Amino acid sequence: MDIEPQFTANALTVLERRYLRRGEEGEILETPRQMLERVASHVASADRLYDPQADIENLADQFYQMMAKLEFLPNSPTLMNAGRELGQLSACFVLPVEDSMESIFEAIKNTALIHKSGGGTGFSFSRIRPHNDVVMSTKGISSGPLSFMRVFDVATETIKQGGTRRGANMAILRVDHPDIIDFITAKQKEGVLTNFNLSVGLTEDFMVAVKEGRDYPLINPRTGREVKRISARKVFDLIVNMAWASGEPGIIFLDRLNRDNPTPALGPIESTNPCGEQPLLPYESCNLGSINLSLMVHPGKDGMEIDWEQLSQVTGLAVHFLDNVIDINRYPLPQIEEVTKGNRKIGLGVMGFADLLIKLGIPYDSERAVALAEKIMDFIQQRARTASIQLAEQRGPFPNWEKSIYRGQIKLRNATLTTIAPTGTISIIAGTSSGIEPLFALAYVRNVLNDDKLPELHPVFLEVAKKRGFYSTAMIQRLIQQGSVRGLEEIPEDVQAIFATAHDIDPKWHIRMQAAFQKHTDNAVSKTVNFRHDATVKDISRVYMLAYDLGCKGVTIYRDRSRSKQVLNLKGTKSKNVRGTETLFPRPRPRITTGTTEKVKTGCGNLYVTVNRDEHGICEVFTSTGKAGGCPSQSEATARLVSLALRSGVDIEAIIDQLKGIRCLSTVSRKNGGEIKVLSCPDAIGKAIEKNFKLGTDPTFISNEDDVAEEEPIKVECPDCGGVLEHASGCVVCPACGYSRCN
């Protein structure tokens, strides 16, 4: 084990805060190298269960080198707990929730045990009878699944996973459950079910009904009888509207999960883990790991190219690693150990895909990128299957093989092999991009000692900028403020294309990329489709339908600033001034804008209000007065301040609320004539902005302005280090210290 791991400063911070073994006083007791040695030795020891003469030391060295080179990393519980007293190594669990008090509260107890051990839990609440249904034992009425979800939520709030990770849950309700409307709108008010991700379980019949514009039945799970029929299109539109407003609920295509269920004789799959990528049976768990694709390249005669031999070797060794984890794992419940060892599911995935594309010079939003994604995942799938067959020859197939879809065909060691998981924290440790997501930003401001904030650039972009001569401090400052290279005139167009960030990319490319990976993934794909703030409800509806048409198993979307607690605001950058207060810098004014000019009659004469947009939305306001005079300097000052606020990321509706309603005596005194419909020049500016803003949103959704007004977006700070949290794949992650929460 002579390779010394090379971790970035951020990675070392993450490891020290969350992964390295500590003593009773909180002192760190191991180095990052010793952590990897601990994990490698413990995981390799499982080989002795099958061969007492196995060369454990050699295998441990192979595992260590694979991790030390950052070619592969297992999920966080394995890094944290392997070779330690807790010993719980899986990230994903699903627990059953039946229609009885005994089952519900047994599930709550088991949830607490799993969260304490470091895992996340998924549930289907579809078997619980609807609210106001009869309770035969007491002749009372039931409270429905939503009421019990709140109990799970409160229980989760009181537990911290293994001392290092917050509890996370997935709640799924079938679309034909009578309480489905309440479930879809459960998070309409922020602060509700904060420890849950919500996904609606859609069926093929429902989706066909949506396309055909017909009604579908709601079924009481207690009786199996139809209780009413409602419009499938209206329910689908409600899901889309709620996702537009808050990012939830997501959708899961239940029939597709069960189409790929390797053991249907053991029962249907009804739920997934918290981020949706791992469908599991009741009491089943799965351990995950990810290959760092950004390191699977080497220089060739025509530039950088994929090293397929290296990828093959890492894939085979990673399958061996993950299979061993199943045997050395300490399971939180005996039922989980039984089901998990019966099917031996593993979830091998990838991270660093965006960085791979950058090294190869391929734009994320391109046909070449989609084709390469499919080719890479097909290769990994086939190589993983070969490795599982070889393990089955040595150790036997998974015990439930006789009850599986593989019976009479191939003998596999593992019922499933591949999963695309979010890799928020382990990708920070590996120093690469998360999962299959595009880059969220090319430049960050990182917190260091003494509250200093230093710009941190993507290393390949920095290298290209210096090599091609467009690096400058001014360019970096503009990049930090704007969050994207696209539209920066000093940066060559080919560089702008390659270094695309999440908000640069049309949402259809997010879905096409997800579908490409899904074609060759046993389980599912965790992926967030990022939308700009001015995206409409129709935009999201089209993406949901595209995901269905292209064969995805689920969709998670997030529209920028759709929640008052914004995870990462790219439109302005805050830093501390000498007094320690926050200063907000506006992004640069765009070179090209489009807009409208409105003539408004005020008490001082005509006021002309021009409202302009760029690709991010409304970005500036200009005013001019007619020949009658008025207060041109005050109107111009108001417009300039509003423009600065807009380009700094201040919520547009907050600006409108501040301007509308301001009164001026000259306007009010002349209002009796009937021509003047504004209260003042600021009121006119506010109403002009509001009218332009609504042109860019879906008028069918904004039916009551008081209901949809957004609070000013806030850049959420990490509770541990004060850094800025990022939102991806259903998780929030701090790139500075590794804090994560997947809900």
C-alpha positions in Angstrom: 0.0 0.0 0.0 2.6 2.5 -1.1 0.3 5.0 -2.8 -0.4 8.1 -0.8 -4.0 9.5 -1.5 -4.0 13.0 -2.9 -7.0 14.8 -1.5 -7.9 18.4 -2.2 -8.2 20.9 0.6 -12.0 20.6 0.5 -11.8 16.8 0.6 -9.6 16.9 3.7 -12.1 19.2 5.4 -14.9 16.8 4.6 -13.0 13.8 5.8 -11.9 15.5 9.1 -15.4 16.7 9.9 -17.3 13.6 9.0 -15.4 10.4 8.2 -12.2 10.0 10.3 -12.4 8.0 13.5 -12.5 10.1 16.7 -11.9 9.5 20.3 -14.1 10.1 23.3 -13.1 13.8 23.5 -13.7 14.3 19.8 -10.0 14.2 18.8 -9.2 12.7 15.4 -7.6 9.3 15.7 -6.7 8.4 12.1 -5.4 10.0 8.9 -7.2 9.8 5.6 -4.8 7.1 4.5 -5.5 5.1 7.6 -9.3 5.4 7.0 -8.9 3.9 3.5 -6.6 1.2 4.9 -9.3 0.4 7.6 -12.0 0.1 5.0 -10.0 -1.9 2.5 -8.8 -4.4 5.1 -12.2 -4.9 6.6 -14.0 -5.3 3.3 -11.3 -7.7 2.0 -11.7 -9.9 5.0 -15.0 -11.2 3.7 -13.1 -13.4 1.2 -12.2 -15.8 4.1 -15.9 -16.8 4.4 -15.5 -18.5 1.0 -11.8 -19.4 1.0 -9.9 -19.8 4.3 -6.6 -19.6 2.3 -7.6 -16.4 0.5 -4.8 -13.8 0.1 -6.6 -11.1 2.1 -3.5 -8.8 2.2 -3.2 -8.7 -1.6 -6.9 -8.1 -2.0 -6.9 -5.3 0.6 -4.0 -3.7 -1.2 -6.0 -3.7 -4.5 -9.1 -2.2 -2.7 -6.9 0.4 -1.1 -5.2 1.5 -4.3 -8.5 1.8 -6.1 -9.8 4.1 -3.4 -6.5 6.0 -2.9 -6.3 6.7 -6.6 -9.9 8.0 -6.2 -11.0 5.7 -9.0 -13.8 4.3 -6.9 -15.4 5.2 -3.6 -18.2 3.4 -1.7 -21.2 5.1 -0.2 -20.6 7.2 3.0 -21.7 4.6 5.6 -19.0 2.2 4.3 -16.3 4.8 4.6 -17.4 5.9 8.0 -18.2 2.6 9.6 -16.2 -0.3 8.0 -13.9 -1.8 10.6 -15.6 0.2 13.4 -17.9 -0.8 16.2 -21.1 0.4 14.5 -20.4 -1.6 11.3 -23.5 -0.5 9.4 -22.4 0.0 5.8 -25.5 0.4 3.7 -27.1 3.7 2.6 -30.5 2.6 1.3 -33.4 0.9 3.1 -37.1 0.4 2.5 -39.5 -0.5 5.3 -43.1 -1.8 4.9 -46.0 0.2 6.3 -49.2 -1.8 6.4 -52.7 -0.7 7.3 -52.5 -1.2 11.0 -51.3 0.7 14.1 -49.0 -2.1 14.9 -47.3 -2.0 11.5 -47.1 1.8 11.4 -45.4 2.2 14.8 -43.2 -0.8 14.3 -42.0 1.0 11.1 -41.4 4.2 13.1 -39.3 2.3 15.6 -37.3 0.6 12.9 -36.8 3.9 11.1 -35.2 5.3 14.2 -32.8 2.3 14.4 -31.8 2.7 10.7 -31.3 6.5 11.0 -29.2 6.0 14.1 -27.0 3.6 12.1 -26.4 6.0 9.2 -29.0 4.9 6.6 -31.9 6.6 4.8 -35.4 5.1 4.5 -38.1 4.8 1.9 -41.8 4.0 2.5 -44.9 3.4 0.5 -47.9 4.8 2.4 -50.3 3.4 -0.3 -51.6 0.6 1.8 -53.0 2.9 4.5 -56.7 3.5 4.2 -57.8 7.0 3.3 -58.9 9.7 5.8 -62.5 9.5 7.0 -62.6 5.8 6.1 -64.1 3.4 8.6 -62.0 1.7 11.4 -63.8 -1.5 12.0 -62.3 -2.3 15.4 -63.4 1.0 17.0 -66.2 2.0 14.7 -64.3 5.3 14.3 -62.8 7.0 11.2 -59.2 6.9 10.0 -56.9 9.9 9.8 -55.2 8.8 6.6 -51.6 8.4 5.4 -50.7 12.1 5.7 -51.3 12.2 9.4 -49.0 9.2 10.0 -46.3 10.7 7.7 -46.1 13.6 10.1 -45.4 11.2 13.0 -42.5 9.7 10.9 -41.3 13.3 10.2 -41.2 14.3 13.9 -39.4 11.0 14.8 -36.8 11.7 12.2 -36.2 15.2 13.4 -35.1 13.9 16.8 -32.4 11.5 15.4 -29.1 12.3 13.9 -27.8 9.5 11.6 -24.8 7.8 13.3 -23.7 11.2 14.7 -22.7 12.3 11.2 -25.7 12.4 8.8 -29.3 13.7 9.2 -32.1 11.3 8.6 -33.8 11.3 5.2 -37.0 9.7 4.1 -38.9 9.0 0.9 -42.6 8.9 0.9 -44.5 7.4 -2.1 -48.2 7.3 -2.6 -49.9 5.7 -5.5 -51.7 8.0 -7.8 -54.9 6.0 -7.5 -55.0 6.4 -3.7 -58.1 8.4 -2.6 -55.9 10.9 -0.6 -53.6 11.6 -3.6 -54.7 15.3 -3.9 -53.7 16.0 -0.2 -50.4 14.2 -0.8 -49.6 16.2 -3.9 -50.3 19.5 -2.2 -48.7 18.5 1.2 -45.7 20.8 0.7 -47.6 23.7 -0.6 -46.7 25.5 2.6 -43.0 25.5 3.4 -41.8 23.9 6.6 -44.1 20.8 6.3 -42.6 17.3 6.2 -39.1 18.7 6.0 -37.5 15.3 6.5 -39.3 13.8 3.5 -38.9 13.7 -0.2 -42.3 13.1 -1.8 -42.9 11.2 -5.0 -46.2 10.3 -6.6 -46.3 6.7 -7.8 -47.6 6.9 -11.3 -49.0 3.8 -13.2 -49.0 3.1 -16.9 -52.8 3.2 -16.9 -52.7 6.7 -15.4 -50.2 8.0 -17.9 -52.3 6.6 -20.8 -55.4 8.3 -19.2 -53.5 11.6 -19.1 -52.6 11.4 -22.8 -56.1 10.4 -23.8 -57.7 13.1 -21.6 -60.0 10.7 -19.6 -60.8 10.0 -16.0 -59.2 7.3 -13.9 -60.4 5.5 -10.8 -59.4 6.1 -7.2 -59.2 2.8 -5.2 -59.6 2.3 -1.5 -56.7 0.1 -0.5 -58.7 -1.4 2.4 -61.5 -2.7 0.2 -59.9 -2.7 -3.3 -63.0 -0.9 -4.5 -63.3 2.2 -6.7 -64.5 5.2 -4.7 -64.7 7.8 -7.5 -63.2 8.8 -10.8 -61.3 12.0 -11.5 -59.6 13.6 -14.4 -56.1 12.2 -15.0 -55.1 15.4 -16.8 -56.1 17.6 -13.9 -54.2 15.5 -11.4 -51.1 15.5 -13.7 -51.3 19.2 -14.0 -51.6 19.6 -10.2 -48.4 17.6 -9.8 -46.7 19.8 -12.3 -47.9 23.0 -10.7 -46.7 21.9 -7.3 -43.3 20.9 -8.7 -43.1 24.3 -10.4 -43.9 26.1 -7.1 -41.6 24.1 -4.8 -39.7 21.3 -6.6 -42.0 18.6 -5.1 -43.5 16.1 -5.5 -41.3 14.2 -7.8 -42.7 11.3 -9.8 -41.9 7.6 -9.9 -43.1 5.2 -12.6 -44.1 2.2 -10.5 -44.8 -0.2 -13.4 -41.4 0.4 -14.8 -39.8 -0.3 -11.4 -41.6 -3.7 -11.4 -40.9 -4.4 -15.0 -37.2 -4.7 -13.9 -37.9 -6.3 -10.6 -35.6 -9.3 -10.6 -37.6 -11.2 -8.0 -41.3 -10.6 -8.7 -42.2 -13.9 -6.9 -41.1 -12.2 -3.6 -43.5 -9.3 -4.1 -43.9 -6.0 -5.9 -41.6 -3.0 -5.5 -43.6 -0.1 -4.0 -40.9 2.3 -2.8 -37.3 3.5 -3.2 -34.6 5.0 -1.1 -34.7 8.8 -0.3 -33.3 9.9 -3.6 -35.3 7.6 -5.8 -32.5 5.7 -7.5 -32.7 2.4 -5.6 -36.0 0.5 -5.8 -36.2 -2.1 -3.0 -38.5 -4.7 -1.5 -39.8 -4.3 2.0 -36.9 -4.8 4.5 -34.4 -4.7 1.7 -31.2 -2.7 1.8 -28.5 -1.9 -0.8 -24.9 -0.7 -0.6 -23.7 1.7 -3.3 -20.4 2.8 -4.8 -19.4 5.0 -7.7 -16.6 4.9 -10.3 -14.8 8.2 -10.9 -15.2 8.6 -14.7 -13.1 11.7 -14.8 -10.0 9.5 -14.1 -10.9 7.0 -16.8 -9.1 9.0 -19.6 -5.6 9.1 -20.9 -3.8 11.0 -23.7 -4.1 9.4 -27.1 -2.7 10.2 -30.5 -5.7 12.5 -31.3 -6.1 13.9 -27.8 -7.7 12.6 -24.6 -9.6 9.3 -24.9 -11.3 6.8 -22.6 -9.1 4.1 -21.1 -11.6 1.2 -21.5 -9.1 -1.3 -20.0 -8.8 0.8 -16.8 -12.6 1.2 -16.6 -13.0 -2.6 -17.0 -10.6 -3.4 -14.2 -12.1 -0.9 -11.8 -15.6 -2.1 -12.6 -14.7 -5.7 -11.9 -12.9 -4.9 -8.6 -15.7 -2.6 -7.5 -18.3 -5.4 -7.9 -16.1 -7.7 -5.8 -15.8 -4.9 -3.2 -19.6 -4.3 -3.0 -20.4 -8.0 -2.8 -18.1 -8.3 0.1 -19.8 -5.5 1.9 -23.0 -7.5 2.0 -21.3 -10.2 4.1 -19.4 -8.0 6.6 -22.3 -5.6 7.1 -23.9 -5.3 10.6 -27.6 -4.9 9.8 -29.9 -2.9 12.0 -32.7 -5.5 11.9 -32.7 -9.3 11.4 -35.4 -9.0 8.7 -33.2 -6.6 6.7 -30.2 -9.0 6.9 -32.4 -11.9 5.7 -33.9 -10.1 2.6 -30.6 -8.3 1.7 -28.5 -11.5 1.8 -31.3 -13.3 -0.1 -31.0 -11.0 -3.1 -27.5 -9.5 -2.6 -28.4 -6.4 -4.6 -25.5 -3.9 -5.2 -25.6 -0.5 -6.9 -22.5 0.4 -8.8 -22.7 3.8 -10.4 -20.6 6.7 -11.6 -19.5 10.2 -10.7 -17.4 12.7 -12.6 -19.3 12.4 -15.9 -19.3 16.1 -16.5 -15.6 16.3 -15.9 -15.0 13.4 -18.3 -16.9 15.3 -21.0 -14.9 18.4 -20.3 -11.6 16.5 -20.6 -12.8 15.0 -23.9 -13.9 18.4 -25.2 -17.6 17.4 -25.5 -20.4 19.7 -24.6 -22.9 18.2 -22.1 -25.9 19.3 -24.2 -24.9 17.5 -27.4 -25.7 14.3 -29.3 -22.1 13.2 -28.8 -22.5 13.4 -25.0 -25.7 11.4 -25.0 -24.3 8.7 -27.2 -21.2 8.5 -25.0 -23.3 8.2 -21.8 -25.1 5.2 -23.3 -21.9 3.6 -24.5 -20.1 4.0 -21.1 -23.0 2.7 -19.0 -23.5 -0.2 -21.4 -19.8 -1.1 -21.0 -20.0 -0.9 -17.2 -23.2 -2.9 -17.1 -21.7 -5.7 -19.2 -18.4 -5.8 -17.3 -20.3 -5.8 -13.9 -22.4 -8.7 -15.1 -19.3 -10.6 -16.1 -17.8 -10.0 -12.6 -21.0 -11.1 -10.9 -21.1 -14.3 -13.0 -17.5 -15.0 -12.0 -18.3 -14.5 -8.3 -21.4 -16.8 -8.7 -19.1 -19.5 -10.0 -16.9 -19.2 -6.9 -19.5 -18.5 -4.2 -22.8 -19.5 -5.7 -25.7 -17.3 -7.1 -27.8 -15.1 -4.8 -30.0 -17.4 -2.6 -33.3 -16.3 -4.2 -31.9 -17.0 -7.7 -34.4 -19.9 -8.1 -37.2 -17.4 -7.5 -35.8 -14.8 -9.9 -36.2 -13.9 -13.5 -32.7 -15.3 -14.2 -33.6 -18.9 -13.3 -32.7 -21.2 -16.1 -30.6 -18.5 -17.7 -27.4 -17.0 -16.1 -26.3 -17.4 -12.6 -25.5 -14.1 -11.0 -24.1 -13.4 -7.6 -26.2 -10.2 -7.3 -29.9 -9.6 -8.3 -29.1 -6.1 -9.4 -25.7 -4.5 -10.2 -26.0 -0.9 -11.3 -27.5 2.3 -9.9 -26.8 5.9 -10.6 -26.8 7.6 -7.2 -26.2 11.2 -6.2 -22.6 11.5 -5.0 -22.7 14.8 -3.3 -20.2 14.1 -0.5 -18.1 11.4 -2.0 -17.6 13.4 -5.2 -16.2 16.2 -3.0 -13.8 13.6 -1.5 -12.9 12.4 -5.0 -12.5 16.0 -6.3 -14.9 15.6 -9.2 -18.3 16.5 -10.4 -21.4 14.9 -8.8 -23.0 11.8 -10.4 -24.1 12.4 -13.9 -25.0 16.0 -13.2 -23.5 18.9 -15.2 -21.4 21.4 -13.3 -23.5 23.6 -11.0 -21.0 26.4 -11.2 -17.4 26.9 -12.5 -16.4 29.2 -9.7 -17.2 29.3 -6.0 -16.2 31.5 -3.2 -14.8 29.2 -0.5 -14.8 30.1 3.2 -11.4 29.8 4.8 -9.9 30.9 8.1 -10.7 34.3 9.6 -13.8 34.6 7.5 -11.8 35.2 4.3 -13.5 34.2 1.1 -11.3 33.0 -1.7 -12.4 32.3 -5.3 -12.1 28.6 -6.3 -12.2 27.7 -10.0 -12.8 24.5 -11.7 -9.2 23.2 -12.3 -9.6 22.3 -15.9 -11.2 25.6 -16.7 -8.4 27.4 -15.0 -5.9 25.4 -17.0 -7.6 26.2 -20.3 -8.0 29.9 -19.4 -4.3 30.3 -18.8 -3.3 28.2 -21.7 -5.5 30.1 -24.2 -4.8 33.5 -22.7 -8.2 34.7 -21.5 -7.4 34.4 -17.8 -7.7 37.6 -15.8 -8.9 38.7 -12.3 -11.7 40.7 -13.9 -12.9 37.7 -15.9 -12.9 35.5 -12.7 -14.9 38.1 -10.8 -17.5 38.3 -13.6 -17.7 34.5 -13.7 -18.3 34.3 -10.0 -21.0 36.9 -10.2 -22.7 35.5 -13.3 -22.1 31.8 -12.5 -21.7 30.8 -16.2 -19.2 31.4 -19.0 -21.9 31.6 -21.6 -22.3 35.2 -22.8 -18.8 36.4 -21.5 -17.4 37.9 -24.7 -13.7 37.4 -23.7 -14.2 33.6 -23.6 -14.0 31.7 -26.9 -17.3 30.1 -28.1 -15.9 26.5 -28.0 -14.9 27.0 -24.4 -18.4 28.4 -23.6 -19.9 25.3 -25.1 -17.8 22.8 -23.3 -18.0 24.4 -19.8 -21.8 24.5 -19.6 -23.4 24.7 -16.2 -26.7 23.3 -15.0 -28.7 26.5 -15.8 -27.1 26.9 -19.2 -28.5 23.5 -20.4 -32.0 23.2 -21.8 -34.0 20.9 -19.6 -34.6 18.4 -22.4 -30.9 17.6 -22.4 -31.1 16.7 -18.6 -33.8 14.2 -19.4 -32.1 12.8 -22.5 -28.9 12.2 -20.4 -30.9 10.5 -17.7 -32.6 8.3 -20.2 -29.3 7.4 -21.8 -27.9 6.1 -18.5 -31.2 4.4 -17.6 -31.1 2.2 -20.7 -28.2 0.2 -19.1 -28.9 0.6 -15.4 -30.6 -2.2 -13.4 -32.1 0.0 -10.8 -32.8 3.7 -11.4 -31.0 7.0 -12.0 -30.9 10.0 -9.6 -30.9 13.2 -11.5 -32.1 16.7 -11.0 -33.5 18.6 -13.9 -32.6 22.3 -13.3 -34.9 25.0 -14.5 -34.3 28.8 -14.5 -36.6 30.9 -12.4 -38.7 32.1 -15.3 -39.5 28.6 -16.5 -43.3 28.0 -16.9 -45.5 25.3 -15.8 -45.7 24.1 -19.4 -41.9 23.7 -19.5 -42.1 21.3 -16.6 -45.0 19.5 -18.0 -43.1 18.9 -21.2 -40.1 17.5 -19.3 -42.3 15.1 -17.3 -43.8 13.8 -20.5 -40.4 13.5 -22.1 -39.2 11.5 -19.2 -42.1 9.1 -19.6 -41.7 8.8 -23.3 -37.9 8.2 -23.1 -38.2 5.4 -20.5 -37.0 7.1 -17.3 -38.1 5.5 -14.0 -38.7 8.8 -12.2 -38.1 12.6 -12.4 -36.9 15.2 -9.9 -37.0 18.9 -10.9 -36.0 22.1 -9.3 -36.8 25.6 -10.5 -34.4 28.2 -9.4 -35.7 30.3 -6.5 -38.9 28.3 -6.3 -38.4 28.1 -2.5 -37.9 31.0 -0.2 -34.7 29.3 1.2 -32.7 29.3 -2.0 -29.9 26.7 -1.9 -27.5 28.5 -4.2 -28.1 31.9 -5.8 -26.1 32.3 -9.0 -27.3 35.8 -9.8 -25.3 37.6 -7.1 -22.4 36.9 -4.9 -22.2 37.8 -1.2 -19.0 38.6 0.7 -18.3 40.3 4.0 -17.1 43.8 4.1 -14.7 45.2 6.7 -17.5 45.5 9.3 -18.6 41.8 8.8 -21.9 42.6 7.2 -23.1 41.0 3.9 -22.4 42.8 0.7 -24.3 41.8 -2.5 -22.6 42.3 -5.9 -24.8 42.5 -9.0 -23.9 40.5 -12.0 -22.8 42.5 -15.1 -25.3 44.1 -17.3 -25.9 41.9 -20.4 -24.8 43.2 -23.8 -28.2 42.3 -25.5 -31.6 42.6 -23.9 -35.2 42.5 -25.1 -38.1 44.2 -23.5 -41.2 46.4 -23.6 -41.9 50.1 -23.1 -45.2 51.1 -21.6 -46.7 54.6 -21.6 -48.3 55.5 -18.2 -50.3 58.6 -17.3 -49.3 60.1 -14.0 -50.2 63.2 -12.1 -47.1 64.9 -13.6 -47.6 63.8 -17.2 -46.6 60.8 -19.2 -44.1 58.3 -17.8 -42.4 55.8 -20.2 -41.3 52.7 -18.4 -39.0 50.2 -20.2 -38.6 46.7 -18.7 -35.8 44.6 -20.3 -35.0 40.9 -20.0 -32.0 38.6 -20.6 -31.6 34.8 -20.4 -32.1 35.0 -16.6 -35.3 37.0 -16.6 -36.0 40.7 -16.0 -32.7 42.5 -15.5 -33.2 46.2 -15.8 -35.7 49.1 -15.9 -35.4 52.5 -17.6 -37.8 55.5 -17.3 -38.2 58.7 -19.2 -40.8 61.5 -18.9 -42.9 63.3 -21.5 -42.8 67.0 -22.3 -45.0 67.8 -19.3 -42.1 67.3 -17.0 -42.5 65.6 -13.7 -39.8 64.1 -11.5 -37.3 62.6 -14.0 -34.4 62.4 -11.6 -36.4 60.5 -8.9 -37.8 58.1 -11.4 -34.4 57.5 -13.0 -32.9 56.9 -9.5 -35.7 54.4 -8.7 -35.1 52.6 -12.0 -31.4 52.4 -11.4 -31.7 50.9 -7.9 -34.3 48.5 -9.1 -32.0 47.3 -11.9 -29.2 46.7 -9.5 -31.5 44.7 -7.2 -32.7 42.6 -10.2 -29.2 41.7 -11.3 -28.2 41.0 -7.6 -30.8 38.2 -7.4 -33.3 40.1 -5.2 -36.7 38.4 -5.7 -38.7 40.3 -8.3 -42.0 40.0 -6.5 -40.4 41.5 -3.3 -39.4 44.5 -5.5 -42.9 44.8 -6.9 -44.4 44.7 -3.5 -42.2 47.5 -2.3 -43.0 49.8 -5.3 -46.7 49.2 -5.7 -49.0 51.2 -3.5 -46.7 54.2 -3.0 -48.8 57.4 -3.3 -48.1 60.8 -4.7 -50.3 63.9 -4.1 -50.0 65.1 -7.6 -51.4 61.8 -8.9 -54.0 61.3 -6.3 -55.4 64.8 -6.8 -55.9 64.2 -10.5 -57.3 60.7 -10.3 -60.9 61.8 -10.4 -60.5 62.4 -14.1 -60.5 58.7 -14.7 -57.4 58.6 -16.9 -54.8 58.1 -14.2 -54.6 54.5 -13.0 -51.5 54.7 -10.9 -50.8 56.1 -7.5 -47.3 57.5 -8.2 -44.3 57.1 -10.5 -42.9 54.2 -8.3 -46.3 52.6 -8.4 -46.3 52.8 -12.2 -42.8 51.2 -12.3 -43.9 48.4 -10.0 -47.0 47.7 -12.1 -45.0 47.7 -15.3 -42.5 45.2 -13.9 -45.3 43.1 -12.7 -47.0 43.0 -16.1 -43.8 42.1 -17.8 -43.0 39.4 -15.2 -46.4 37.7 -15.6 -45.9 37.5 -19.3 -43.0 35.1 -18.6 -45.0 32.9 -16.3 -48.0 30.6 -16.7 -51.2 32.7 -16.2 -53.3 29.6 -15.5 -51.2 28.9 -12.4 -51.0 32.4 -11.0 -54.7 32.8 -10.2 -54.4 34.4 -6.8 -51.4 36.7 -6.4 -51.5 36.6 -2.6 -51.1 32.8 -2.7 -48.1 32.7 -4.9 -46.1 35.6 -3.8 -42.5 34.5 -3.0 -40.4 35.6 -0.2 -37.0 37.1 -0.9 -34.7 34.2 -1.8 -32.0 33.5 0.8 -28.6 31.9 0.2 -28.7 29.1 2.7 -25.6 28.7 4.8 -24.2 25.3 5.9 -25.1 24.8 9.6 -21.6 23.4 10.2 -19.2 25.7 8.5 -21.2 28.6 7.1 -20.5 27.7 3.5 -23.1 27.8 0.7 -25.3 24.7 0.2 -25.9 23.3 -3.3 -29.0 21.6 -4.6 -28.6 18.4 -6.8 -30.3 15.0 -7.1 -32.7 15.6 -4.3 -29.9 16.5 -1.8 -28.3 19.6 -0.4 -24.5 19.4 0.0 -21.9 21.8 1.3 -18.9 21.8 -1.1 -16.7 23.3 1.7 -17.2 20.8 4.5 -19.3 17.9 3.1 -22.5 18.5 5.2 -25.3 16.8 3.3 -29.0 16.3 3.7 -31.0 14.4 1.1 -34.5 16.0 1.3 
